[in-house]
Amino acid sequence: MKHWFARQRYLIDFTLSALARRKGRNLMLLGVYALVIFILASVIFFGSALRHEAKAVLKNAPEVTVQNIVMGRHAMIPPEWIGKLGRIRGARRIEGRLWGYFYDKAVGANYTVMVPPPSDGAHGLKPGETIIGASVKHLRDKNGLGYLMLLSPANRLFKLKIKQVLPRSSELMSADLVLMSRADFLRFFSLPENAGFTDISMRVRNRNEVTTVVGKIAAALPTARVITRKDILRTYENVFSWREGIVLAMLTAALVAFAIFSFDKASGLSAEERREIGILKAVGWETSDILAMKFWEGGLVSLFAFIFGVAAAYAHVFFFDAGVLAPVLKGWAVLYPQITLAPHVDKLQLATLAFITVIPFTAATLVPIWKAAVTDPDVVMR
């Protein structure tokens, strides 16, 4: 075993010397290879970090959300539904929620207007007060006056004092959020006092019984649509996966260029490389030695390209906020969430990236080498 390791070390030393003799060609090869890996790794890192961020934000979301569907459309929920849901065994902390969407013509942005739930004591609001997301603050209160001026759908002017700005750590979900008191919400949207609720949130005592509780809700309220936390997470997963697919489709040209590049590497050797192999065979090198040396050559180029590409992608996504990919993967809006993603790497996806980039290139280098190595040295050098 010691002899084998020493042999490999000598082969690596010789391989590095051979790479240094063709410095310009190999640096260009390394740069192109690392660029392809950088682009693919950036997409993987960004998508993985967004999924992780969504899971963290939704970690404390209610297990079940109930909506009322009338003629296939989302409708207000009658107040008596709270009592019916309260009789379901396993359900707890049942709260009716009031929220809606509002298009602000002044800036061309959509807001999510919501009444804080009663359980959220930290967000208790009095009439005339509001809590807003960081993006709303940046868009509507640039001068720091501390007031949010909105023209309601009925053309009534609302002047709300900004009590608090939601932290940037939650901006992925709260960038467009405007919180109001119940009285302000009803007046803003011209709703009667007994309007009911937009939806109902529900906690489940035993999370393993969520499916059972959903079945009981469907039996008790035939017109209800039940959305679980897993459904929301799955939706985010699908959206991010779809956007990753769009980006990768846009990068098809780069992938095709890399495939052509690998095929060209496998299609033959330069005259200088053939002459080098012939000389090595003439001085006593065995075919296995030449294959091992070229394997190390392809492996080292692949390894360094992978390390450089992945390191650059990591810095691009987590240190420079993925300026190139962010608009595509996060989505576009007037109220754009400005978030700093926590580093999170999907190890399986990274291993898959290594497999589809490093292995084919390394294997491609062995095909022409084997053809030259089994040929008579005199014929090769000629």
C-alpha positions as CSV (number, residue, x, y, z in Angstrom):
1,M,0.0,0.0,0.0
2,K,2.8,2.4,0.8
3,H,4.4,1.7,-2.5
4,W,1.1,2.4,-4.3
5,F,0.7,5.8,-2.6
6,A,4.3,6.7,-3.4
7,R,3.6,5.8,-7.1
8,Q,0.5,7.9,-7.2
9,R,2.4,10.8,-5.7
10,Y,5.1,10.6,-8.4
11,L,2.4,10.4,-11.0
12,I,0.7,13.5,-9.6
13,D,4.0,15.4,-9.6
14,F,4.6,14.5,-13.2
15,T,1.0,15.4,-14.1
16,L,1.3,18.9,-12.5
17,S,4.6,19.4,-14.5
18,A,2.8,18.4,-17.7
19,L,-0.1,20.8,-17.0
20,A,2.4,23.6,-16.3
21,R,4.1,23.1,-19.7
22,R,0.7,23.9,-21.4
23,K,-0.2,26.6,-19.0
24,G,-2.2,28.9,-21.3
25,R,-4.3,26.1,-22.7
26,N,-5.1,24.5,-19.3
27,L,-5.9,27.9,-17.7
28,M,-8.4,28.6,-20.4
29,L,-9.8,25.1,-20.0
30,L,-10.0,25.6,-16.3
31,G,-11.8,29.0,-16.6
32,V,-14.5,27.7,-19.0
33,Y,-15.0,24.6,-16.9
34,A,-15.3,26.6,-13.6
35,L,-17.7,29.1,-15.2
36,V,-20.1,26.4,-16.2
37,I,-20.0,25.0,-12.6
38,F,-20.3,28.5,-11.2
39,I,-23.6,29.1,-13.0
40,L,-25.1,25.8,-12.2
41,A,-24.0,25.9,-8.5
42,S,-25.4,29.4,-8.2
43,V,-28.9,28.2,-9.2
44,I,-28.7,25.2,-6.9
45,F,-27.5,27.3,-3.9
46,F,-30.0,30.0,-4.4
47,G,-33.0,27.7,-4.8
48,S,-31.9,25.6,-1.8
49,A,-31.5,28.7,0.4
50,L,-35.0,30.1,-0.7
51,R,-36.6,26.7,0.2
52,H,-34.8,26.7,3.6
53,E,-35.9,30.4,4.2
54,A,-39.5,29.6,3.4
55,K,-39.6,26.6,5.8
56,A,-38.1,28.7,8.6
57,V,-40.7,31.5,8.1
58,L,-43.6,29.1,7.9
59,K,-42.4,27.0,10.9
60,N,-44.9,28.7,13.2
61,A,-47.7,29.0,10.7
62,P,-51.0,27.3,11.7
63,E,-51.3,23.7,10.7
64,V,-54.7,24.2,9.1
65,T,-56.4,27.2,7.3
66,V,-60.1,27.1,6.4
67,Q,-61.6,29.1,3.6
68,N,-65.2,29.4,2.3
69,I,-65.8,28.6,-1.4
70,V,-69.0,29.7,-3.1
71,M,-69.5,29.0,-6.8
72,G,-65.8,28.2,-7.0
73,R,-64.8,31.6,-5.6
74,H,-63.2,32.6,-2.3
75,A,-66.0,34.1,-0.1
76,M,-66.3,35.6,3.4
77,I,-66.8,33.1,6.3
78,P,-69.8,33.4,8.5
79,P,-68.9,34.0,12.2
80,E,-70.8,30.8,13.3
81,W,-68.2,28.6,11.6
82,I,-65.9,29.3,14.6
83,G,-68.3,27.4,16.9
84,K,-68.6,24.5,14.4
85,L,-64.9,24.1,14.2
86,G,-64.5,24.4,17.9
87,R,-66.5,21.2,18.3
88,I,-64.0,19.2,16.3
89,R,-61.9,17.0,18.6
90,G,-58.1,17.8,18.3
91,A,-58.6,21.4,17.2
92,R,-57.3,24.3,19.3
93,R,-56.7,28.1,19.0
94,I,-59.3,28.7,16.3
95,E,-59.1,32.3,15.1
96,G,-60.9,34.1,12.4
97,R,-58.7,36.3,10.2
98,L,-59.5,39.4,8.2
99,W,-57.2,40.2,5.3
100,G,-57.4,41.3,1.7
101,Y,-55.5,42.8,-1.2
102,F,-55.3,46.5,-2.1
103,Y,-53.8,48.0,-5.3
104,D,-52.1,51.4,-4.5
105,K,-52.5,53.4,-7.7
106,A,-50.1,56.1,-6.4
107,V,-47.1,53.7,-6.7
108,G,-48.5,50.9,-8.7
109,A,-48.0,48.3,-6.0
110,N,-50.2,45.6,-4.4
111,Y,-50.5,45.4,-0.6
112,T,-51.7,42.7,1.6
113,V,-53.9,44.4,4.2
114,M,-54.6,42.4,7.4
115,V,-56.0,42.6,10.9
116,P,-53.5,41.2,13.5
117,P,-55.0,38.0,15.1
118,P,-56.1,38.4,18.7
119,S,-53.5,35.9,19.9
120,D,-50.7,38.2,18.6
121,G,-50.7,40.7,21.5
122,A,-47.5,42.3,20.3
123,H,-49.4,43.6,17.2
124,G,-52.4,45.0,19.0
125,L,-53.4,48.1,17.1
126,K,-55.7,51.0,17.9
127,P,-57.8,52.8,15.2
128,G,-55.5,55.1,13.2
129,E,-52.4,53.0,13.7
130,T,-50.6,50.6,11.3
131,I,-47.7,48.3,11.2
132,I,-46.1,47.9,7.8
133,G,-43.5,45.8,6.0
134,A,-40.0,47.1,5.3
135,S,-40.7,47.4,1.6
136,V,-43.9,49.4,2.1
137,K,-41.9,51.7,4.4
138,H,-39.3,52.3,1.8
139,L,-41.9,52.9,-0.9
140,R,-44.4,55.2,0.9
141,D,-42.5,56.8,3.8
142,K,-39.1,57.6,2.3
143,N,-38.9,60.9,4.2
144,G,-39.5,59.2,7.6
145,L,-42.7,61.3,8.4
146,G,-44.1,58.3,10.3
147,Y,-47.5,58.2,8.4
148,L,-49.0,56.0,5.7
149,M,-51.5,57.8,3.5
150,L,-53.8,55.5,1.5
151,L,-56.8,56.2,-0.7
152,S,-59.4,53.4,-0.1
153,P,-61.3,51.6,-2.8
154,A,-64.2,53.9,-2.0
155,N,-61.9,57.0,-2.6
156,R,-61.7,57.8,1.1
157,L,-58.4,59.1,2.4
158,F,-56.9,57.2,5.3
159,K,-54.0,58.6,7.4
160,L,-52.4,55.9,9.5
161,K,-49.7,56.5,12.0
162,I,-46.8,53.9,11.5
163,K,-46.5,52.3,14.9
164,Q,-43.8,49.7,13.9
165,V,-41.9,48.4,10.8
166,L,-41.7,44.6,10.6
167,P,-38.1,43.3,10.7
168,R,-36.2,42.5,7.6
169,S,-35.7,38.9,8.8
170,S,-39.4,38.2,7.8
171,E,-39.4,40.3,4.6
172,L,-39.8,37.2,2.3
173,M,-43.4,37.1,3.7
174,S,-44.0,40.6,5.0
175,A,-42.6,42.9,2.4
176,D,-46.0,44.0,1.2
177,L,-47.9,43.7,4.5
178,V,-50.0,46.5,6.0
179,L,-51.6,45.7,9.4
180,M,-54.7,47.7,10.6
181,S,-57.1,47.5,13.4
182,R,-60.4,45.7,12.8
183,A,-62.4,49.0,12.8
184,D,-60.0,50.6,10.2
185,F,-60.1,47.5,8.0
186,L,-63.9,47.4,7.9
187,R,-64.1,51.1,7.1
188,F,-61.2,50.8,4.5
189,F,-63.0,48.1,2.5
190,S,-66.5,49.4,3.3
191,L,-67.6,46.1,5.0
192,P,-70.4,45.7,7.6
193,E,-69.6,45.0,11.2
194,N,-70.9,41.4,10.8
195,A,-68.9,40.8,7.7
196,G,-67.3,37.6,9.1
197,F,-63.8,36.5,8.3
198,T,-61.6,36.1,5.2
199,D,-60.4,32.7,6.6
200,I,-59.9,30.8,9.8
201,S,-56.6,29.5,11.2
202,M,-56.5,26.5,13.4
203,R,-53.9,24.7,15.5
204,V,-54.0,20.9,15.9
205,R,-52.9,19.4,19.2
206,N,-51.3,16.3,17.6
207,R,-49.6,17.1,14.3
208,N,-49.9,13.5,13.3
209,E,-53.7,13.9,13.3
210,V,-53.9,16.8,10.8
211,T,-55.3,14.6,8.1
212,T,-58.0,13.3,10.4
213,V,-58.9,16.8,11.4
214,V,-59.1,17.9,7.8
215,G,-61.5,15.1,7.1
216,K,-63.7,16.1,10.0
217,I,-63.7,19.7,8.7
218,A,-64.8,18.6,5.3
219,A,-67.6,16.6,6.8
220,A,-68.8,19.4,9.0
221,L,-68.5,22.2,6.4
222,P,-69.1,21.0,2.9
223,T,-68.3,24.3,1.2
224,A,-64.9,24.7,3.1
225,R,-61.6,24.5,1.4
226,V,-58.9,23.3,3.8
227,I,-55.2,24.2,3.3
228,T,-52.6,22.7,5.5
229,R,-49.1,24.0,6.2
230,K,-47.7,21.2,4.2
231,D,-49.7,22.3,1.2
232,I,-48.2,25.8,1.5
233,L,-44.7,24.5,1.8
234,R,-45.3,22.2,-1.2
235,T,-46.5,25.2,-3.2
236,Y,-43.3,27.1,-2.4
237,E,-41.3,24.1,-3.4
238,N,-43.1,23.8,-6.7
239,V,-42.7,27.6,-7.4
240,F,-39.0,27.6,-6.6
241,S,-38.4,24.3,-8.6
242,W,-40.3,25.8,-11.6
243,R,-38.2,28.9,-11.5
244,E,-35.0,26.9,-11.2
245,G,-36.1,25.0,-14.2
246,I,-36.7,28.2,-16.2
247,V,-33.2,29.4,-15.3
248,L,-31.6,26.1,-16.2
249,A,-33.5,26.1,-19.5
250,M,-32.1,29.6,-20.2
251,L,-28.6,28.1,-19.5
252,T,-29.1,25.3,-22.0
253,A,-26.7,26.9,-24.4
254,A,-24.0,26.8,-21.7
255,L,-24.7,23.2,-21.0
256,V,-24.6,22.3,-24.7
257,A,-21.3,24.2,-25.0
258,F,-19.9,22.2,-22.1
259,A,-21.1,18.9,-23.7
260,I,-19.4,19.8,-27.0
261,F,-16.3,20.8,-25.0
262,S,-16.2,17.4,-23.3
263,F,-16.8,15.6,-26.6
264,D,-14.0,17.5,-28.2
265,K,-11.7,16.5,-25.3
266,A,-12.6,12.9,-25.9
267,S,-12.3,13.0,-29.7
268,G,-8.5,13.1,-29.9
269,L,-5.2,14.3,-28.7
270,S,-2.9,17.1,-30.0
271,A,0.3,16.1,-31.9
272,E,2.3,17.2,-28.9
273,E,0.4,15.0,-26.5
274,R,0.7,12.0,-28.8
275,R,4.4,12.6,-29.1
276,E,4.7,12.8,-25.3
277,I,2.9,9.5,-24.9
278,G,5.1,7.8,-27.5
279,I,8.3,9.0,-25.6
280,L,6.9,7.7,-22.3
281,K,6.2,4.3,-23.9
282,A,9.6,4.3,-25.4
283,V,11.4,4.9,-22.1
284,G,9.5,2.1,-20.4
285,W,6.2,3.4,-19.1
286,E,3.4,0.9,-19.1
287,T,-0.1,1.5,-20.5
288,S,-1.5,1.5,-17.0
289,D,0.9,4.2,-15.9
290,I,0.0,6.5,-18.8
291,L,-3.7,5.9,-18.1
292,A,-3.2,6.7,-14.5
293,M,-1.2,9.8,-15.3
294,K,-3.9,11.1,-17.7
295,F,-6.6,10.1,-15.2
296,W,-4.9,12.4,-12.6
297,E,-4.7,15.1,-15.2
298,G,-8.4,15.1,-15.9
299,G,-9.2,14.6,-12.3
300,L,-7.1,17.5,-11.1
301,V,-8.5,19.9,-13.7
302,S,-12.1,18.8,-12.8
303,L,-11.4,19.0,-9.1
304,F,-9.9,22.5,-9.2
305,A,-12.7,23.7,-11.6
306,F,-15.3,22.3,-9.3
307,I,-13.7,23.9,-6.2
308,F,-13.3,27.3,-7.9
309,G,-16.8,27.2,-9.4
310,V,-18.6,26.2,-6.2
311,A,-16.6,28.7,-4.1
312,A,-17.4,31.5,-6.5
313,A,-21.1,30.5,-6.6
314,Y,-21.2,30.4,-2.7
315,A,-19.8,33.9,-2.5
316,H,-22.1,35.1,-5.3
317,V,-25.3,33.8,-3.6
318,F,-24.5,34.4,0.1
319,F,-22.1,37.3,0.2
320,F,-23.4,39.3,-2.8
321,D,-27.1,38.4,-2.7
322,A,-27.0,36.6,-6.1
323,G,-27.5,39.8,-8.0
324,V,-27.6,38.0,-11.3
325,L,-30.2,35.3,-10.4
326,A,-32.3,37.0,-7.7
327,P,-34.9,38.7,-10.0
328,V,-35.6,35.3,-11.7
329,L,-35.7,33.0,-8.7
330,K,-37.3,35.4,-6.1
331,G,-39.8,36.9,-8.6
332,W,-40.4,40.5,-9.6
333,A,-42.6,43.0,-8.0
334,V,-42.8,46.7,-7.2
335,L,-42.5,45.8,-3.6
336,Y,-39.4,43.6,-3.9
337,P,-38.3,41.7,-0.7
338,Q,-34.7,42.6,0.2
339,I,-33.5,39.6,2.2
340,T,-30.1,38.2,3.1
341,L,-30.2,34.5,2.7
342,A,-28.7,32.3,5.4
343,P,-26.1,29.9,4.0
344,H,-27.7,26.6,3.3
345,V,-26.4,24.0,0.9
346,D,-28.3,20.9,-0.3
347,K,-25.6,18.2,-0.1
348,L,-27.4,15.8,-2.4
349,Q,-27.8,18.5,-5.2
350,L,-24.1,19.4,-4.8
351,A,-23.1,15.7,-5.1
352,T,-25.3,15.4,-8.2
353,L,-23.7,18.5,-9.7
354,A,-20.2,17.0,-9.1
355,F,-21.3,13.7,-10.7
356,I,-22.7,15.3,-13.9
357,T,-19.7,17.7,-14.4
358,V,-16.6,16.0,-12.9
359,I,-17.2,12.3,-13.8
360,P,-18.0,12.8,-17.6
361,F,-15.0,15.1,-18.2
362,T,-12.6,12.9,-16.3
363,A,-13.8,9.8,-18.2
364,A,-13.6,11.7,-21.5
365,T,-9.9,12.2,-21.1
366,L,-9.2,8.4,-20.9
367,V,-10.7,7.4,-24.2
368,P,-8.2,9.0,-26.6
369,I,-5.3,8.3,-24.1
370,W,-6.1,4.6,-24.1
371,K,-6.1,4.5,-28.0
372,A,-2.7,6.2,-28.1
373,A,-1.2,4.2,-25.2
374,V,-1.9,0.8,-26.7
375,T,-0.3,1.8,-30.1
376,D,3.3,1.1,-30.9
377,P,5.5,4.0,-29.7
378,D,7.2,4.3,-33.1
379,V,3.8,4.7,-34.8
380,V,2.6,7.2,-32.2
381,M,5.8,9.4,-32.5
382,R,5.5,9.4,-36.3
